[in-house]
Amino acid sequence: MGQSNLFIESEPLAWKTVGEGVQRKILGFDPELMMVRVTFKKGSIGPVHKHPHRQVTFVEGGSFEVQIGREKKVLKTGDCFFIPPDVDHGVVALEDSRLVDVFTPGRADFLVGT
Protein backbone atom coordinates (compact mmCIF):
# COMPACT_ATOMS: atom_id res chain seq x y z
CA MET A 1 0.00 0.00 0.00
CA GLY A 2 2.90 2.38 0.62
CA GLN A 3 2.32 5.80 2.11
CA SER A 4 1.63 9.35 1.03
CA ASN A 5 4.11 12.18 1.13
CA LEU A 6 4.71 13.68 4.55
CA PHE A 7 3.49 17.09 3.38
CA ILE A 8 0.36 17.01 1.23
CA GLU A 9 -0.81 19.91 -0.90
CA SER A 10 -4.40 19.25 -1.92
CA GLU A 11 -4.56 21.42 -5.05
CA PRO A 12 -2.48 19.19 -7.39
CA LEU A 13 -4.13 15.93 -6.24
CA ALA A 14 -6.63 14.41 -8.68
CA TRP A 15 -10.33 14.04 -7.98
CA LYS A 16 -11.86 10.65 -8.82
CA THR A 17 -15.54 10.34 -9.71
CA VAL A 18 -17.00 7.56 -7.53
CA GLY A 19 -20.72 8.03 -8.17
CA GLU A 20 -23.16 10.40 -9.80
CA GLY A 21 -22.31 13.82 -8.37
CA VAL A 22 -19.70 12.33 -5.99
CA GLN A 23 -15.93 12.83 -6.18
CA ARG A 24 -13.13 11.92 -3.77
CA LYS A 25 -9.54 12.95 -3.32
CA ILE A 26 -7.18 10.76 -1.28
CA LEU A 27 -5.06 12.83 1.08
CA GLY A 28 -2.67 11.30 3.65
CA PHE A 29 -2.38 7.54 4.02
CA ASP A 30 -0.35 4.54 5.04
CA PRO A 31 -1.47 0.96 5.74
CA GLU A 32 -2.87 1.95 9.15
CA LEU A 33 -4.65 5.26 8.42
CA MET A 34 -6.21 7.20 5.54
CA MET A 35 -7.83 10.62 5.09
CA VAL A 36 -10.11 11.30 2.13
CA ARG A 37 -12.00 14.43 1.02
CA VAL A 38 -15.35 13.79 -0.69
CA THR A 39 -17.62 16.27 -2.50
CA PHE A 40 -21.31 15.72 -3.23
CA LYS A 41 -23.71 17.61 -5.47
CA LYS A 42 -27.16 18.23 -3.96
CA GLY A 43 -29.18 14.99 -4.00
CA SER A 44 -26.13 12.76 -4.54
CA ILE A 45 -26.01 9.53 -2.61
CA GLY A 46 -23.29 7.63 -0.82
CA PRO A 47 -25.15 4.29 -0.98
CA VAL A 48 -25.59 2.18 2.14
CA HIS A 49 -22.61 -0.16 2.49
CA LYS A 50 -20.27 -1.60 5.11
CA HIS A 51 -16.58 -2.39 5.43
CA PRO A 52 -14.19 -3.72 8.08
CA HIS A 53 -12.56 -0.30 8.63
CA ARG A 54 -13.34 2.08 11.48
CA GLN A 55 -14.40 5.44 10.06
CA VAL A 56 -14.88 8.91 11.48
CA THR A 57 -16.26 11.59 9.17
CA PHE A 58 -16.26 15.38 9.51
CA VAL A 59 -18.89 17.42 7.66
CA GLU A 60 -16.64 20.06 6.12
CA GLY A 61 -19.51 21.91 4.45
CA GLY A 62 -23.20 21.59 3.65
CA SER A 63 -25.58 19.05 5.15
CA PHE A 64 -26.37 15.35 4.88
CA GLU A 65 -28.95 12.84 5.96
CA VAL A 66 -26.67 10.20 7.51
CA GLN A 67 -27.73 6.61 8.11
CA ILE A 68 -25.78 4.40 10.52
CA GLY A 69 -27.36 1.01 11.09
CA ARG A 70 -31.11 1.68 11.24
CA GLU A 71 -30.77 5.21 12.62
CA LYS A 72 -30.88 8.39 10.49
CA LYS A 73 -29.92 11.93 11.46
CA VAL A 74 -29.37 15.22 9.62
CA LEU A 75 -25.85 16.59 10.17
CA LYS A 76 -24.45 19.94 9.03
CA THR A 77 -21.16 21.81 8.73
CA GLY A 78 -18.94 21.13 11.75
CA ASP A 79 -20.70 17.92 12.81
CA CYS A 80 -19.18 14.46 12.55
CA PHE A 81 -20.08 10.79 12.83
CA PHE A 82 -18.34 7.54 13.77
CA ILE A 83 -18.87 4.19 12.07
CA PRO A 84 -17.71 0.99 13.78
CA PRO A 85 -16.43 -1.88 11.61
CA ASP A 86 -18.99 -3.82 9.56
CA VAL A 87 -21.94 -1.49 10.26
CA ASP A 88 -24.21 -0.44 7.37
CA HIS A 89 -24.02 3.28 6.63
CA GLY A 90 -24.67 5.82 3.87
CA VAL A 91 -25.44 9.48 3.18
CA VAL A 92 -27.66 11.70 1.05
CA ALA A 93 -26.44 15.25 0.33
CA LEU A 94 -29.18 17.77 1.14
CA GLU A 95 -27.23 20.50 -0.68
CA ASP A 96 -23.82 20.75 -2.38
CA SER A 97 -21.67 19.39 0.46
CA ARG A 98 -18.23 18.13 1.52
CA LEU A 99 -16.97 15.43 3.88
CA VAL A 100 -13.56 14.48 5.25
CA ASP A 101 -13.36 10.73 5.96
CA VAL A 102 -10.69 9.09 8.12
CA PHE A 103 -10.28 5.30 8.04
CA THR A 104 -8.28 2.81 10.04
CA PRO A 105 -6.74 0.71 8.71
CA GLY A 106 -6.10 2.51 5.44
CA ARG A 107 -8.36 1.69 2.46
CA ALA A 108 -6.06 -0.15 0.04
CA ASP A 109 -9.13 -0.62 -2.21
CA PHE A 110 -9.27 3.18 -2.73
CA LEU A 111 -5.75 3.13 -4.20
CA VAL A 112 -6.49 0.58 -6.92
CA GLY A 113 -6.09 2.23 -10.31
CA THR A 114 -4.60 5.47 -8.94
ABEGO torsion letter per residue (X at the ends): XEBBBABBBAAABBBBBAEBGBBBBBBBBBAABBBBBBBBBBGBBBBBBBBABBBBBBBABEBBBBBBEABBBBBBBGBBBBBBBGBBBBBBBABBBBBBBBBOBBBAAAABGX
